[in-house]
Amino acid sequence: MTTTRFAPSPTGHIHVGNLRTALFNYLIARKAGGTFILRLDDTDQERSKEEYADGIKRDLEWLGLNWDRVERQSLRLDRYAEAADQLRANGRLYEVFETPTELDLKRKKQLNMGKPPVYDRAGLNLSDAEKDRLRAEGREGYWRFKLDQERIEWVDGILGDISIDAASVSDPVLIRADGQVLYTFASSVDDTDMAVTDIVRGADHVTNTATQIQIIKAIGGTPPRFAHHSLLTGAQGEELSKRIGALSIRDLREAGVAPQALLSMMARLGSSQPVELRMSLDEIADGFDLSQFGASPTKFDAEDLWPLTRERNQHLPYAHVKDRIAALGVPADMAERFWRVASHNITKLDDLGEWWRIFHQGAEPQIDPEDADFVAQAMTLLPPPPYTDATWGEWTAAVKQATGRKGKGLFMPLRKALTGQGFGPEMADVMPLLQVVKARG
């Protein structure tokens, strides 16, 4: 049984980078008919907040990334303590006392000597008496995992063959002095207990993966298959980290981005396949192939979401927007026509409100000075509402005959006078919706 997981920390809103991780793991599970777990990494009690946990669920539900079950790491602290005792008994977890300043000095000394800046394992040589003395000085011990200093190898689903020399990596801290279990440890225990078979995450986790493979083996588990997707950059190759808050799923949703646009882009960005709109997750899953993705940093431009959003919105059936249109106050007998006319001239669904304002309240006319006399004469030939499908053709024919104007010189000034826009739907379709014409006055 294929089992994947998405394990965000509820310490903020998830963003586009998190979404790639969630989506890839979701698609792998769904294509295999497996299980997708939402696992909240909430062991940091100070920073984890329920509002963020709820926000993560809300974002995933909006995208349609429905999970099979929810797990919370804060409810598994006894299990982590049990696993830690197992590692201590096997000599794989040892207590250390260095302060951040001492560690920094050690790293600088190693670098000056041309050595890799890895932890020197001084904590392994401390006697019980020395540990007691350090505690008496007010120091608090924390716990490191003792790596087997050998090569750690795996076949990565995206990066290919990976080989990391564990001797070049510091023994990772698994438990802080205040007792907080860190991600590297909790995640390894969870992945083992929950029989996770496949993990996709960002390329910045490659070294974590190497250490977690050893941790999983040390607690008696079988490491899952790993794949590491490229990291996103801005459109110019800049780091996204400084403005990632503006790229939260919540903010993109509130800005009017369509979920299908976001999913379609994230399912292809960084792969050899073109980004194309897909209207359902089933369609996205059908075309998803992890082997098509590369390792190079991937440029992401939020502006590229708008053409996809426009395409998605223009494909929506009337039934999908019926309630939204009714909420605008569009009469029931006009509602379907209004959608048919306005749908091809919007990007966001919120744009419908402006079109209804134009039709219902009348637009502020745009009249170029050279067209003022022409428009004034034309308006004397326009009857009052209501209008029909034939009104535009009949009116422009009468204006043409009276003024001699034709082509763009005839049609564009009249469009701008009635709608305030130099673009938009076919005017023959617009006229039956126009309830007020301000240019008349």
PENOR-V78993 format. One record per residue. N is the residue number from 1. RES is the residue in three letters. PSI is psi in radians with two decimals (999 if undefined). Layout:
N:RES:PSI + N:RES:PSI
This chain:
1:MET:2.15 + 2:THR:2.24 + 3:THR:2.22 + 4:THR:2.99 + 5:ARG:2.70 + 6:PHE:2.16 + 7:ALA:1.23 + 8:PRO:2.72 + 9:SER:2.24 + 10:PRO:0.99 + 11:THR:0.14 + 12:GLY:-3.06 + 13:HIS:2.49 + 14:ILE:2.60 + 15:HIS:-3.05 + 16:VAL:-0.58 + 17:GLY:-0.76 + 18:ASN:-0.66 + 19:LEU:-0.71 + 20:ARG:-0.78 + 21:THR:-0.83 + 22:ALA:-0.80 + 23:LEU:-0.79 + 24:PHE:-0.78 + 25:ASN:-0.66 + 26:TYR:-0.83 + 27:LEU:-0.67 + 28:ILE:-0.79 + 29:ALA:-0.77 + 30:ARG:-0.69 + 31:LYS:-0.52 + 32:ALA:0.01 + 33:GLY:0.54 + 34:GLY:-2.66 + 35:THR:2.33 + 36:PHE:2.06 + 37:ILE:2.32 + 38:LEU:2.00 + 39:ARG:1.98 + 40:LEU:2.05 + 41:ASP:1.43 + 42:ASP:0.62 + 43:THR:-0.34 + 44:ASP:1.59 + 45:GLN:-0.46 + 46:GLU:-0.71 + 47:ARG:-0.42 + 48:SER:2.34 + 49:LYS:2.50 + 50:GLU:-0.57 + 51:GLU:-0.59 + 52:TYR:-0.65 + 53:ALA:-0.78 + 54:ASP:-0.67 + 55:GLY:-0.69 + 56:ILE:-0.80 + 57:LYS:-0.73 + 58:ARG:-0.73 + 59:ASP:-0.78 + 60:LEU:-0.68 + 61:GLU:-0.71 + 62:TRP:-0.64 + 63:LEU:-0.21 + 64:GLY:0.20 + 65:LEU:1.33 + 66:ASN:2.30 + 67:TRP:2.77 + 68:ASP:-0.50 + 69:ARG:2.78 + 70:VAL:2.37 + 71:GLU:2.61 + 72:ARG:2.17 + 73:GLN:-0.47 + 74:SER:-0.31 + 75:LEU:0.05 + 76:ARG:0.36 + 77:LEU:-0.63 + 78:ASP:-0.65 + 79:ARG:-0.65 + 80:TYR:-0.65 + 81:ALA:-0.69 + 82:GLU:-0.77 + 83:ALA:-0.62 + 84:ALA:-0.72 + 85:ASP:-0.67 + 86:GLN:-0.76 + 87:LEU:-0.65 + 88:ARG:-0.76 + 89:ALA:-0.50 + 90:ASN:0.11 + 91:GLY:0.38 + 92:ARG:-0.07 + 93:LEU:2.13 + 94:TYR:2.63 + 95:GLU:2.41 + 96:VAL:2.86 + 97:PHE:0.01 + 98:GLU:2.49 + 99:THR:2.83 + 100:PRO:-0.66 + 101:THR:-0.75 + 102:GLU:-0.71 + 103:LEU:-0.69 + 104:ASP:-0.72 + 105:LEU:-0.69 + 106:LYS:-0.77 + 107:ARG:-0.78 + 108:LYS:-0.69 + 109:LYS:-0.75 + 110:GLN:-0.74 + 111:LEU:-0.69 + 112:ASN:-0.48 + 113:MET:0.04 + 114:GLY:0.36 + 115:LYS:2.71 + 116:PRO:2.43 + 117:PRO:1.21 + 118:VAL:2.75 + 119:TYR:2.38 + 120:ASP:0.07 + 121:ARG:0.48 + 122:ALA:-0.53 + 123:GLY:-0.43 + 124:LEU:-0.41 + 125:ASN:0.01 + 126:LEU:2.32 + 127:SER:2.92 + 128:ASP:-0.66 + 129:ALA:-0.70 + 130:GLU:-0.68 + 131:LYS:-0.74 + 132:ASP:-0.69 + 133:ARG:-0.72 + 134:LEU:-0.67 + 135:ARG:-0.67 + 136:ALA:-0.47 + 137:GLU:-0.09 + 138:GLY:0.13 + 139:ARG:2.59 + 140:GLU:2.29 + 141:GLY:2.62 + 142:TYR:3.03 + 143:TRP:2.30 + 144:ARG:2.60 + 145:PHE:2.28 + 146:LYS:1.89 + 147:LEU:2.50 + 148:ASP:2.12 + 149:GLN:1.33 + 150:GLU:3.07 + 151:ARG:2.36 + 152:ILE:2.11 + 153:GLU:2.53 + 154:TRP:2.80 + 155:VAL:1.91 + 156:ASP:2.42 + 157:GLY:-0.30 + 158:ILE:-0.77 + 159:LEU:-0.24 + 160:GLY:-2.56 + 161:ASP:2.19 + 162:ILE:2.36 + 163:SER:2.09 + 164:ILE:2.26 + 165:ASP:1.99 + 166:ALA:-0.39 + 167:ALA:-0.28 + 168:SER:0.09 + 169:VAL:2.38 + 170:SER:2.52 + 171:ASP:2.12 + 172:PRO:2.51 + 173:VAL:2.20 + 174:LEU:-0.54 + 175:ILE:2.20 + 176:ARG:2.95 + 177:ALA:-0.53 + 178:ASP:0.09 + 179:GLY:-0.08 + 180:GLN:2.23 + 181:VAL:2.24 + 182:LEU:2.83 + 183:TYR:-0.79 + 184:THR:-0.69 + 185:PHE:-0.93 + 186:ALA:-0.73 + 187:SER:-0.68 + 188:SER:-0.74 + 189:VAL:-0.78 + 190:ASP:-0.82 + 191:ASP:-0.59 + 192:THR:-0.91 + 193:ASP:-0.59 + 194:MET:0.13 + 195:ALA:0.74 + 196:VAL:2.26 + 197:THR:-0.44 + 198:ASP:2.35 + 199:ILE:2.17 + 200:VAL:2.31 + 201:ARG:-3.13 + 202:GLY:2.72 + 203:ALA:-0.30 + 204:ASP:-0.08 + 205:HIS:0.10 + 206:VAL:-0.81 + 207:THR:-0.67 + 208:ASN:-0.73 + 209:THR:-0.73 + 210:ALA:-0.83 + 211:THR:-0.62 + 212:GLN:-0.53 + 213:ILE:-0.74 + 214:GLN:-0.69 + 215:ILE:-0.80 + 216:ILE:-0.76 + 217:LYS:-0.64 + 218:ALA:-0.47 + 219:ILE:0.20 + 220:GLY:0.27 + 221:GLY:3.03 + 222:THR:2.10 + 223:PRO:2.45 + 224:PRO:3.08 + 225:ARG:2.34 + 226:PHE:2.58 + 227:ALA:2.47 + 228:HIS:1.95 + 229:HIS:2.79 + 230:SER:2.80 + 231:LEU:2.57 + 232:LEU:2.51 + 233:THR:3.02 + 234:GLY:3.08 + 235:ALA:-0.48 + 236:GLN:0.20 + 237:GLY:0.07 + 238:GLU:2.78 + 239:GLU:2.48 + 240:LEU:-0.27 + 241:SER:-0.61 + 242:LYS:-0.36 + 243:ARG:0.37 + 244:ILE:-0.45 + 245:GLY:-0.58 + 246:ALA:-0.15 + 247:LEU:0.46 + 248:SER:2.65 + 249:ILE:-0.67 + 250:ARG:-0.82 + 251:ASP:-0.65 + 252:LEU:-0.69 + 253:ARG:-0.81 + 254:GLU:-0.43 + 255:ALA:-0.25 + 256:GLY:0.09 + 257:VAL:2.38 + 258:ALA:2.46 + 259:PRO:-0.68 + 260:GLN:-0.58 + 261:ALA:-0.79 + 262:LEU:-0.78 + 263:LEU:-0.75 + 264:SER:-0.70 + 265:MET:-0.83 + 266:MET:-0.44 + 267:ALA:-0.22 + 268:ARG:-0.42 + 269:LEU:2.23 + 270:GLY:0.05 + 271:SER:3.07 + 272:SER:-0.05 + 273:GLN:2.52 + 274:PRO:2.61 + 275:VAL:2.07 + 276:GLU:2.49 + 277:LEU:2.31 + 278:ARG:2.37 + 279:MET:-0.10 + 280:SER:2.75 + 281:LEU:-0.51 + 282:ASP:-0.75 + 283:GLU:-0.72 + 284:ILE:-0.74 + 285:ALA:-0.68 + 286:ASP:-0.63 + 287:GLY:0.08 + 288:PHE:2.25 + 289:ASP:1.90 + 290:LEU:-0.56 + 291:SER:-0.22 + 292:GLN:-0.11 + 293:PHE:2.60 + 294:GLY:3.11 + 295:ALA:-0.29 + 296:SER:2.58 + 297:PRO:2.46 + 298:THR:2.21 + 299:LYS:2.35 + 300:PHE:2.22 + 301:ASP:2.01 + 302:ALA:-0.44 + 303:GLU:-0.45 + 304:ASP:-0.21 + 305:LEU:-0.41 + 306:TRP:-0.74 + 307:PRO:-0.65 + 308:LEU:-0.68 + 309:THR:-0.76 + 310:ARG:-0.79 + 311:GLU:-0.74 + 312:ARG:-0.84 + 313:ASN:-0.60 + 314:GLN:-0.24 + 315:HIS:-0.09 + 316:LEU:2.41 + 317:PRO:2.75 + 318:TYR:-0.66 + 319:ALA:-0.53 + 320:HIS:-0.49 + 321:VAL:0.07 + 322:LYS:-0.84 + 323:ASP:-0.68 + 324:ARG:-0.73 + 325:ILE:-0.68 + 326:ALA:-0.65 + 327:ALA:-0.39 + 328:LEU:-0.27 + 329:GLY:0.24 + 330:VAL:2.20 + 331:PRO:2.54 + 332:ALA:-0.63 + 333:ASP:-0.18 + 334:MET:-0.25 + 335:ALA:-0.84 + 336:GLU:-0.66 + 337:ARG:-0.75 + 338:PHE:-0.80 + 339:TRP:-0.77 + 340:ARG:-0.69 + 341:VAL:-0.77 + 342:ALA:-0.45 + 343:SER:-0.59 + 344:HIS:0.15 + 345:ASN:0.50 + 346:ILE:2.73 + 347:THR:-1.00 + 348:LYS:2.65 + 349:LEU:-0.49 + 350:ASP:-0.37 + 351:ASP:-0.31 + 352:LEU:-0.59 + 353:GLY:-0.67 + 354:GLU:-0.67 + 355:TRP:-0.69 + 356:TRP:-0.61 + 357:ARG:-0.74 + 358:ILE:-0.79 + 359:PHE:-0.68 + 360:HIS:-0.70 + 361:GLN:-0.23 + 362:GLY:2.50 + 363:ALA:2.71 + 364:GLU:2.05 + 365:PRO:2.49 + 366:GLN:1.90 + 367:ILE:1.99 + 368:ASP:2.52 + 369:PRO:-0.70 + 370:GLU:-0.25 + 371:ASP:-0.01 + 372:ALA:-0.84 + 373:ASP:-0.68 + 374:PHE:-0.82 + 375:VAL:-0.74 + 376:ALA:-0.75 + 377:GLN:-0.72 + 378:ALA:-0.67 + 379:MET:-0.44 + 380:THR:-0.31 + 381:LEU:-0.11 + 382:LEU:2.10 + 383:PRO:2.85 + 384:PRO:2.78 + 385:PRO:2.84 + 386:PRO:2.73 + 387:TYR:2.88 + 388:THR:3.12 + 389:ASP:-0.41 + 390:ALA:-0.19 + 391:THR:-0.82 + 392:TRP:-0.85 + 393:GLY:-0.76 + 394:GLU:-0.74 + 395:TRP:-0.84 + 396:THR:-0.55 + 397:ALA:-0.71 + 398:ALA:-0.70 + 399:VAL:-0.71 + 400:LYS:-0.76 + 401:GLN:-0.64 + 402:ALA:-0.53 + 403:THR:-0.35 + 404:GLY:-0.06 + 405:ARG:2.68 + 406:LYS:2.97 + 407:GLY:-2.54 + 408:LYS:-0.63 + 409:GLY:-0.40 + 410:LEU:-0.89 + 411:PHE:-0.73 + 412:MET:-0.81 + 413:PRO:-0.59 + 414:LEU:-0.69 + 415:ARG:-0.84 + 416:LYS:-0.54 + 417:ALA:-0.62 + 418:LEU:-0.64 + 419:THR:-0.20 + 420:GLY:0.15 + 421:GLN:2.54 + 422:GLY:0.21 + 423:PHE:3.04 + 424:GLY:-2.91 + 425:PRO:2.94 + 426:GLU:2.28 + 427:MET:-0.48 + 428:ALA:-0.58 + 429:ASP:-0.50 + 430:VAL:-0.71 + 431:MET:-0.74 + 432:PRO:-0.28 + 433:LEU:-0.34 + 434:LEU:2.12 + 435:GLN:-0.39 + 436:VAL:2.37 + 437:VAL:1.78 + 438:LYS:-0.50 + 439:ALA:-0.21 + 440:ARG:-0.62 + 441:GLY:999
